[in-house]
Amino acid sequence: MSPKATPLMTQYQEIRDRYDDGILLFQVGDFYETFYEDARKISRILNIALTSRDKKNPIPLAGVPIHAVDAYISKLLAHGEKVIICDQVELPGEGKGIVKREVTDIITPGTTLEPSTLQEKENNYIMSIVSKGENYGFSLIDLSTGEFRVAEDSKQIVENLISGFQVRESIIPEGEDLLSTLILENSPGCSVESAPGYLFNEKEAEEELKKHFGVNNLSCFGIEGRKLAVISAGSLLRHIKDLRNNDMAHLSNILLIVPEDTLFLDAETARNLELTEPVRGDSPETTLIHHMDRTKTSGGGRCLRSWMMHPSRIIEVINRRLEGISSIISDQIMMRSLRSSLVGFPDIERIISRVTTGRASPRELLYLADALSRIPEIIEKCSSFDAKVVRENIDIASQPNNISDLIKDSIDPEAPSRMKDGGFIRTGFDSALDILIDDSENGRQWIADLQRQERERTGIPSLKVGFNKVFGYYIEVSRIHESKIPEDYSAKQSLVASQRYVTEKLKERETQILTADVRRIELEKEIFSRVCSEISARSHILQKVAQAVSILDVLSSLADLAIDRNFCMPVVDDSEDLVVSAGRHPVVEAISGKSFIPNEINIRPDERQLLLITGPNMGGKSTYIRQAALIAIMAQMGSFVPASRARIGIMDRIFTRVGSSDNLARGQSTFLVEMGETARILNNCSSKSLVLLDEIGRGTSTIDGLSIAWAVTEYLLENKSRRPRTLFATHFHELTSLSDKYPRLKNMRVEVKEWGDNVIFLYRILEGKSDKSYGIHVAQLAGLPDSIIKSAWQRFKELEANHVTSSVNDNYRHVQASLFKEPDPIREILKGIDPDRITPLDALQLLAKLHRISKDN
């Protein structure tokens, strides 16, 4: 710091030295200012002007007005920045020297509680990850709703958890760069912070959890003995408490994540199926959530999204949801009435979080009271629905509480959104406050009477009594009446056209009024704090009530969707079948604007394990295979599905290998990415999995690609421990011959009608082989110049005449340039021999075997 630094910049630098790991918003009057690198950064992110302070020694400067700061903070958080708020904590002139400033808040992407920085129907997670060997501890918290989850499992499972929960922020131990890479690979937009090692001490983490939840051991949460899970959860809880300077009382439970209970959808699958995020552009119209979400409440929207990203594998849970939807459908009049009652229902979970962390406003308490007072009406409108899941959630929502009455009795119905000027506690709630209010109001009435009295006494009709925060109360007289000023008036402020005065009586009354006002506001804040404490004491119950209402919202919205879109109730069982009659793609049907052509899906692994779909682009192959996955996900969510009938055997995972893309940042070509995705599927699928393959081998030569596709198909059919339900769309028509060798492979084709030189795509998938690709027809439809189309047809006829596209059979062999030599069988056998343990007889038999192999080769 320069010796000539101003007191303001000296104060700024002292605070900056203590808080150096985020953007410091430093209040100066009505603005939050930033300096140096912070100023350059927010100028770039927020697209605001970058100026400078002190022309002789320029200091970069950028600021935002306080009244609009929430919008700017939201943008900074979206870019993964930590924001440190430094406020003026006294008025100018109250103290000696420069105005006192303190850091009053620290906001990060994963810990923000401000409504303007949160998506209403999305969770906002922060997580902690630790590892030891092959095991990982994982925990996450949504501070805005009170959700706290934890797991201890393998790297692969934790990778799926990271991507599935769409985490915004993470903490990891210092020096664990591999964990940072793991997070960013599975959640690219996540902000990662390295935390000091002491935070991850096992004993301290366990004690932190025990103390917070008031328990002697952690067995009640199912995490006793899960050391990495405990370290992860305890470190995350301590980190949040320290950061937000609060005990986080609304974090009242820990849920252990059990991977076996959930259909796992990794990041690639969720992206390829466009469950919640579009693959291209920003429009949500191509996503499943956009067309399924008819929820009326914010909590209902978050609940539906959770069901979609983490479908259940527990048949009882799924069937309870399906029965709930069916029950609601049975009384559509009451269903519509229920949905009307949910419109505008306040977000109880997030209000409770703000109450318990001391951030709620009086108006938010009124919203909470409104929500609680509407619950009896919601319960009444659910009375005709007899499903068990509905009745259970009605019982939870019916839990008695007096919170609504407490709020209505204590908070003024016209309460302002901010507490600074008081006026938010209802008259009659506290007798001491009522006395102060009377004193204040009586004083103001005296002031009003004073203006009338002074006009009469002085004969100055324009005399007025006013007030401002700098000079307090005053009597203002225009200069043309200066000759009439009484002797007891003392000059206070001179203006161009008028003069302001005070009297001893006015100063005395001012002191009484302002003292009463200060005491009144202080007492109002004390009363408000007591009310919030009573609400916080019941936060666990209120969270359960909120979750019950959210589930009722989801069930009724899915019922409404099923009626409107003519969905059917699927049968979900423990088989390995996937049988769908007249199935439709739920998104394509919604956005196409025309009648969707339904198709059958019939997979029964003992007889029909792999459907090989051939035919032209634009014929519906990709839609067909994605449709199968979306129907399965919807069924395991507990939703009705777009079909006339459906029977879904429970799935453990859904894998997708679709489209083509490269990963330049990691030096991976399109083909290498494709092979990596294929390897991931083959190494992890099971007989309970669903595999979607939309082309394999397109990123290399035709012969190489066909060979790989052929081998992958055989592997999926031959591997007895891994026979997943598979839909494989391909342009390699040669693969259709595999049905002769493997009866469990069924050929399917896209139906096409030829009309002269044109083709008509009928979008029906039928049994049988397709012997044409119609690629040139598709190119013509895409608008390629006629000269190119004509040339392509000519070249096609020449190639066809030369039999370049000869088929491949079981005895097909070819030679290709290889990066690696084929393994020598004799060398491979010799590698597996232990000379010290082989017997003479074994050695003779081995020698004979090697002799036979050498003759064969």
N, C-alpha and C positions, 0 to 999 in steps of 0.2 A: 504494500500500500504506500503510495506516495506521501511524503511528509505534508504536502499541501492538500491532501484529501479533505473533502468537506465532512462535517459531522455526520451527514446523512450517509455518505459512502463509507465512512468508517464503521457506522452501525451496520450497514449492509454487509460489509466484509466480515465482521465479527460473527454475524448470524450465518453467513455463507460458509465460513470455516467449520461450523458445527454441523451443517446440513449440506453436504457436498455431493450427494448422490441422486439429485433430481433437479427439476426446474423450479427455481425459487421465485414465486410470485410475491412481490414486495409492495405492500400498500403504501401509496403516496397520495393522500387526499382521496379523490374519487376514482383513482386508477390503481391497478396492479402493474407495477413496472418490473421489467427484467433487464439485466445488464450483461455485458460481455458475451460469452458464448451462449448463455441462455437466450439472450436477445436475438442473436443470429438464428438460433434453432427455432424459436417460436415464430420469428418472422417468416421462415421458410415453411413451417408446418401450417401455420394459420393464415398465411398469405396477407400479413399486415406490414405496415411500413417499418423499416429499420432506420432509426435516427441516431443522434449522438448527444451526449451530455458533456458540457465543458469543451468549448471550441478549441481552447489552447491544448488540452490533453484529452482528445475525443474518447469518450467511453460509449460503445455501442449500447443503444437503448431501444426497447420496444415495449409497448404497454397495451393493456386492454381495460375498458371501463368496468368498474365493479358490478354495475347492474346487469351486464351481459356475460359475466365471467363463467357461468355454468356451461354455456354453449362452447366456449373456448377450451375449458377443462375437458369436456367430452371429446373434443378433437384430439387433444394431447394424449388422453388415455387410449384413444383408438390407435394412436401411433406407438403405443407401448411405453409411454413416458410416465415417470413418477412426478407428481406435482406437490410442491411444498408451499403451503399458504402461510404467509407472514402478515399479520394484521396489526394496525394501530390499536393499542389497547387503552388509550386515553385520548381525550380531546385536546386539540392544540390549546396551549395556555394553561392546562390543568397542572402540569408539572414544570420543573425547571429544566431548561435546555431543550434538547430535541425530543420530539414525541416518542413515547415508549412503544416498542414493537416486539411482538412475540410470535413464534410459530404456533399457530392454532390448529392446524390440520395437515395431515400427510395423506394424499390420495394416490392409489396405484390402480392399474387396470383391474386387478382381481379383488380389490377390497373397497371399491367405491360403493357408497350407499345413496348417492344423490340420484333421484329419479331421472333427471335429465341425462345422466351418463349411462343408464341401463336400458336394455331392450325389454319391453314389458313381458313378452312371451318367451324370453330366453333366460337361462340361468347364467350366472356370472361366477365362474369358478377360479379359485387359486389352489394350487396343489404343491405338495412336497414329495420328493422322490429320493430314496436312499437305496444303496445296493451293497451286497456282500456276496462275492462269487456269482453264482447263477440266480440268486434270489433277489427280489426287489420289494421294498416297502413303498406303498403308494397311499396318499391321503388327499382328499380335496374338501374344500369348504366353499359354500356359497353364502357369503356373509349377509347378502341381502335377503335370504330366505331362512337361514339357520340350518341348512342342510350340511351334514358332516359325514363323509364316507371314507372307508379305509379298506385296504387290501394288502395281502402279502402273497406274491406269486412269482411266476417265471417272467423273463424279459418279454416274451411274446404276448403274454396276457396283459402285462402292464402297457405295452405298446398299444394294444387295442383299447385299453381304458383311457389312455391319453387322447387318442383320436376320437373315441366315442363320446367323451364328455366335453369336447371342444373347449379346452381350458384356455383362459386368457393370461394367466400369470403362474409362474412356478418359482419355488426356492429349492436350491440344491446345496450340498456342502461345498465349501471352497475347494477349488482344485479338481473337481469332478467334471472335467470337460466332456467325457464320454456321455455322462447323463444329459448334459446340455445338448449334445448332438442327437441323442435319443429323443428328447422332447421336441426339438425343432423339426426333425424328420417326420414326426407324427402329428404335430400341431404347429405348422409353420408360422402362424401369427402370434404365438405365445411369447410373452415377455419372461425372460429367465434371469433370476438374480441369484448370485452366489452369496450364501449366508455364512457367518463365522462357524467354525467347527464345533464350538462349545454348545451351540444350539441343538446339536444332534447327539448329545450325550444320552445313552440309553436310560440310566437311572433317573436323570433329571426330567427326561421326556415322560417317563412313567409317572413320576411324582406330579408333574404338571397336569396330566390327565386325571389322576386320582383326586387331586385337590379341586380341579374345576368341576368335576361331576359329583364330588362328595361321596366317593366310594373307597372301600378298603382294597379292592382288587378290580381287575378289568375283565373278569370272567363273564360278567353280566352283558358285556358287549361282544363277547366271542373272540377277543383278541389277546387274552391272557396267554403268554408264552410265544406270541408272534412278535419277536423282538423288532424286526424291521418295520412292521406295521406300527408298532408303538412308537418307535423313534420318529417315523415320518409324521404321525398324527400329533405327537407331543411337540415336535419342533415347529410344525405349522401353527398350532394353537398359540404357542409362546410368541412366535414371530408376529402374528396378527395382533395379539394383545399389546405388545410393545409398540408396534407401528401406530395403532389407532388409540393407544392410551385408554383402554376400556377393558372390562372383565368379560365382555361378550357372553352375558348371561343367557342370551337366546340360543346359543349353541348347547342344546339340552340333551342331545343323544348322539351316539355314533352308530352308523349302520355298516356292518361288515359286508363287503361285496363278495358274493359267492359266484364265481364264473360259471359253475355248472348250472346255475339257475337262469342263465341268459343266453339268448341267441347272439353270438358274437358277429359284429359287422365291423371289419377293419376300415381304415381310412379310405383305401382304394375302392372298396365295395360301396361304402356310403356315398363317395363322390361319383362313381360310375352310375349308380342307380339314381343319383340326384335326389336323395332323401330330403335334405334340408338346404343344400346349396346348389345353385346351377353350375353346370360345367362351363358354360360359355356366358359371358356377360353378367349383368347384375340383376336381370329380371327374375323374380321368383316363380314365374308362371310355369317353368318346366320342372319344378320340384314337387315331390309327393306331399310335403307338409302344407304347401300352399293350397292344394286341392282337398286336403283332408281336414284342415283346421277350421272348424266352425264354432269353436269355443267362444263363449261370451266374456270370460274372465281372464285376467292375466295369469293367474295360477293354473287355470284349466289349460291354457296354451302351453305353459311350461310342462305340465303333467303329460299332455299328449305328445310333446316332443320327446320326453323321456321314454315313454312307451315305444315310440318309433325307433329311437336310437338304441334302445335296450329291450327288444322284444323278449317275452318270457319263454322259458322252456318247461315251465311247470304247468302241466295240463289242467290241474285244478284251478290255478289262477286264471288261465286263458278262458276256460269254460265259465267261470264266475262272471267275467266281464261280458262274454257273449250272452249269457243268460240275462244280465242286467240290461243290455241293449235290447234284447228281444222283449223283455218286460216293458220297457219304455215305449217301444214301437206299438205294443198292444193297446195303448191309450194315447193316441196321437193328439187329441185335444188337450189333455193334461200336459203332454210333452211340450207342445207349443207354449202353453201357459208358463211352464217351468222355465223355458228358455227366455221368455219375456222378462221373468223375474230376475234373471241373472244379468241382464243388460246393465252396464254401468256399475257392476258390483265392485267395490273397492278392493285393492290388493292387500288383504289382511297380513299375509306373510311379510311383505316388505315394510308395511307400517310398523309391525311389531319389532322388526329389526331396528328401525330407526328409533322407536320408543326405548328399547333396552340399551341402545348405545348413546342415548341422550341427544339425539339429532331430530326428533320429531317436532313439528310445529303444532300449535293449538288447532289449526285447521285439519291437520292429519288425524288428530284425535277425533274430531267430528266425523271424518270419513270412516274411521274405525267404528264409531258408534252407529253410523248409518248402516254399515255392513252387518253388524251384529243384530241390529233391530230388524233387518230384512230376512234373517235366517228362519224364523218361524213360518213366514210365508213360503219360503223354499221347501221347508219340511212338509208343510200342508200339501203342496202341489206334487210331492213325491208319494203321497199316502196310497195311491192306487197301484203303485209298482211293487210287486211282491218278491222280486229277486233278492237273494241273500246279500249280494254286494251292495244293493241300494239300501236295504234295511240297516245294514251295519254302519254305513256312512251317515244315514239319518240319525242313528243313535249317537254317533260321535258328535255330529253337528248340534245335537239337542242338549249337550252338556250344559247344566245351568251355570250362569255367571251373571254378575251384576255390573259388569264393566260398562255396558251401554248406558245404564242408569247413572253410574258414577260420572261418566263423561258428560252426559246431558245436564246433570245437576251442576257440574263444576265449570264447564267451558261455555263461554258466551257464544250463542249461535251465529253471531256476526263477527266472530273473532278474526283479527287480521292474520295474514300468513306469517308475519314476523313478530317477534316478541319485544322488540326494542322499545316501543312506546307504550307497552301495556295495553289494557283494555280487553284482555282475553279471558279473564275469570268472571264468571257470572255473578251478578249482584245477588246477595242473599246466601251465597254458599259459605262465606267466612265473615263473621261479625267484625273482626279487627280490620279486615280489608274494607268492609262497608263504611267504617268510620273514616278511614283515610280517603275513600272516594268522596264521601260527603264533604270532608274538609277541602278537598281539591275543587269540587264543584261549587261549593260555597264561595271559595276564593275567586273563582272565575266569574261567578255572578256579581261579586263585589266589584271586580274589574269592569264588567259591563255597566253596572250602575254608576261607576266612577266617571265614565265617559259622558253620560247624560248630565251628571251633577256638575262636572267641570265646564261643559258647554254653557250651562245656565249661569254658573258663577262668573265666567270670564266674558260671556257674550260673544264667544267665537264659535259660530255654527259648524265650521269645518274641522274643529278639533277632534282628534281621535286617539284612542289608546291602542297601541300595538305591541307585538312581541317578536323577537327573533332570538336565535340560539346564541348569538354573540353578545348582544347588549341587554337581553332580557326584556322586561316590560318598559315602556316609555310612553310619553305623551307627545304627540306630533302636532306642530302648529305651523301653518304656512307663514312666510316672512312678512306678508302684508299685514299680519295681525301681531307683529312683535311688540307693538306699543301696549297691547292688552295683557301681556304676560304678568301674572302675579309674582310677588316677591318670593314666595315659597317654592317656586320652580327653579331647579338647578339644571343648567345646560349639560347635555350628555353627548350629543352628536350633531354636527352641522352638515346639512345637505344643501344642494344648489337652491332649491325652492322652498325649503322648510327647515325647521329646527326641532330637535328632539330634546325633551326634558324629563326629569324625574322629580318626585317629591319624597319626603321621608316616609309618609304613609304608604306610598306606592312601593318603596323599597322593602318596607316591613312586610307588606302583603305578598310581595314577590317571593320573599324568603319562605314565608309560610306555605305558599302554593307549591314552589319548587321542591321544598323539603317533603311535603305531602306526596308529590308526584314520585320523587325518588323512592321514598319508603313504600309507596303503593306498588311501583313496578317491582321492587325487590321482593315484596310479599307475594305478589302474583307469581313471580318465578319460583318462589319456595313452594307455593301451593301446587303449581303445575308439576314441579319435580315430585311432590308427594303422590299426585295422581298417577304420574308415569311409573313410579315405584310400585304402586298397587297393580297396575296393568302388567308390569314386568314380572311380578310374582306369579301371574297366571299365563305367562307367555307360552309355556309348554302346551297348556290346554288350548289356547287360542291358535297355535300352530296346527294342532290336530284338527280343529274346527275348519281352518282354512283349507287343509289338505282334503278333508271330506267334501267340502263344497266344490273343490277343483275336480275331484273324481266324478261327482254327480254332473258337473258341467261337461266333462269329457264323454261320459256315457250318453248323455242326452244329445250331444253334438254328433257323435257317431251314429246314433239312432236316426237323427235328422238326415245325415249323409246317406245312410242305407236306404231310407225311404225315397229320397230325391233321386238317387242314382241307381235304384233297383239292384242293390247289392244283396247277396244271400248270406245266410249264417253258415260258416264252414264247419265241417266235422274235423276236430283236431285230435289225433290219437298218437299212440306210441309206435305206429308202423313206420316203414321207410318209403311210403308211397307219396306221390304227388299227382293227384287226379283231379282235374278241373274241367267242368263242362261249360261250354260257351263262355270262356274267360275273356276278359277285356283288360286293356292297359288303362289303369285309372287316370293317368295324366294325359296320355294321348287322346283318350276318349273325351276328356273335359275340354281340351283346347282345340280339337280338330274342327269343331263346329258342324260336324256331320256324323251320320250313323257309323259306329265302329263295327267292323267285321269281327265277330267273336271266333275264337278258336279253341280246340280241345288240347288239353295237356294230359298225357297218360304215361306216368312213369311208375313202374312197379319193379324194383331192382332185380327180383328173381326172374322176371320175364322181359322187362323193358327198362334197362338201367340207363342207357345212353341214347338220346335222340340226336341223330346227325342231320342237321338241316342244311339243305343245299338250295340254290336258286339265286336269282339276280339281286343286286342291290336295289333298294327302294321297294322290294317286294314284301318286307315286313319281318325278315329274320331277326334283326336286332330287337325290334319291338316285342316279338314273340318271346324271346328268351328273357328279356328284362321283365316282361309281364309276369312270368312264372315266379321270379324272385320277389316282386312287389306284392303279389298275392300271398306268398308265403309269409312275408314280413307282416302284412296286415293281419293275417290270421293269427300269428303268434303275438301280435299286439293285443289281440282280443277284439278285433274289429270284424265286421262283416266285410265281404270281399266282392269284387266285380265279376260275378259269374252266376250261372243258374244253379250250379251245385259245385261243391269243392270238398275234397278230403285231403287233409295235409298231415303227413307224419311229421312229428316234432323234428326240427333241425337244430344242430349244434352250431353250425357256421354256414355262411353263404360266401362263396368266393366268386370273384368276377375277373375275367381277363378279356377286356374289351378295348377297342380303339387303339390308337398308336400315339406315343409321345416319347420325347427324349428327355434326358436329364443332363443338360449341358454343364450345370454347376458341378456335378459329380463325375463328368467325363463319360457319361453313359449314352450310348446310341439308342435309337428307337428299338432296334432288335435286342440289344442287351437288356433294356428295361422289360421288354416283352418276355424274354426268357427268364428274367428274375421273377416276374409275377407268376409265370407258369410253374417255376420251381417251388415257389412259396405254396402254391395250391397243392401240388403233388406231395409235398412233404408234410402237409398239415391237415389234409382232408380226411374224413372218416366216412363210414357207411351212413352216418346221420347228416352228412353235409349236402349242400346243393352247390354244384359247380356250373358256372356259366362261362363258356368259351366262345367269344365272338372273333373268330379268325386266330389262327396260330401260324407263324412262319412267314408272315408277309414281308418282314424286314430283311429278308435275305434272298438268295436265288430260289427259283421255283423248285429245283430238285432238293436243295437243303430244306426248304420250308416244308415241302410235302413229306420228306423223311421224318422230320421232327413231329409234324402233326400226326403222322401214322403211328410213331412210337408212343406219343402221349396217349392217343386213343387206346392203343393196346394195353398200356399200363393201367389206365382207368378201368378197363374191363377185366384184366387178368389178376390184379393185386387183390387177393382174397380178404386182406385186412382193411382195404380201402376201396370200397365200391360205392362212391358217392352218386347220388342222382345227378345226372349231367345232361345239359343241353349244349350242343356244339354246333355253331353256325360256321360254315366254311365254304370257300370257293374251290377247294380241292375235291372235285367230283370223284377222283380215283378212290377216295376213302370209302365211298359207298359200297365197294366190293367187300369190305370187312364184315358186312352183315352175313356173308356166306360162312365165315369162320366163327363169328360171335353172334349167336341168336339173340343175346341181350342188347345188341345194337339195332335200333330201328331207324330206318331211313325216312326222313320227312322232307317234303319239298314245298317250295312256294308255288302256288297255282298262278299260271300266267296264260292269258289268251292271246294268240297271235291273230292279227287282223291285217292282212296284206304285209306291208313292210313295217307295220307298227305292232307294238305289244301293249296289252292292257294288264296292269297288275291287279289281281283280285284280292290280295291281302289275306288269302286263306292258306293255312298250313295243312297239307294232306300227307298221308303216308305214301311213300314211294321215292324214287330217285329222280333228281333233276339232271338232264343231260346237256343243258345249255345255261350260259351265264347271262346272256343278253346285255353284256357290258357295253357294246357299241350302241345298242338302243338307249341305254341309260345316258351315255355320253351325248347322244343326239338330243335327248330330253333336257340335258343340262345346258344346251346352247352352244356346243362346239361348232365351229364353222363347217359348212357343208363340204368344203374341199377336204377337210381332215376326216370327216365321216366317210366320205367316198374312198379316200386312200386307206382308211382302216379296214373297210370291207374287203378291199382288194388284197391287202396284206393278210387278212384273216383266211381268205380262200386259198392263198398260196401256202400258208402254214398248215392249214387243214389237209391240203393235198399231199404235203410232205410228211404227214403223220408226226409232226413235232410234238403234238400233245398226246402221245401214246399213254395208255393207262399203265397203272402199276399193279402188280399182283404179288402174291405171297413170296414168289421166288425172285422178285425184283432185287437186283443188286447194282450198285453203281460205284464209281470211283470219284472221289473229290479231294481237292487239296485240303490238307489238314494241318492245324496248328500243333497237333499232338499225334504221336504214333499210336496205332492200335496196340493194346496190351498183348505181349507175347505170352501165350497160355503156359508154356513151359516155365518161363521166368516167374509167372504168378504162382504156380504150384510150388516151385522151389522156395519162394519167399515165405511160404506158410509152414515150412518144415523146421523142426527143432532137432538138429543132428544128435544132440546129447540124449534124446529121449526115444528115438525111433528104434524099433526092434529089427533084427536081421530079416525076419519074414516080411515085415512091413516094407523094408527097403527093397526086397526083391519084387514085391507087388508094385511098388512105386516105379521101379525101373521099367517094368513091363508097360505100365501106363504111359510113361514118358515116351517110350519107343513107339507106341501106337499113335500118339499125338503127332510125333515128328513125321511119321509116314503120311498121316492125313493132311498135314500142312505142306 
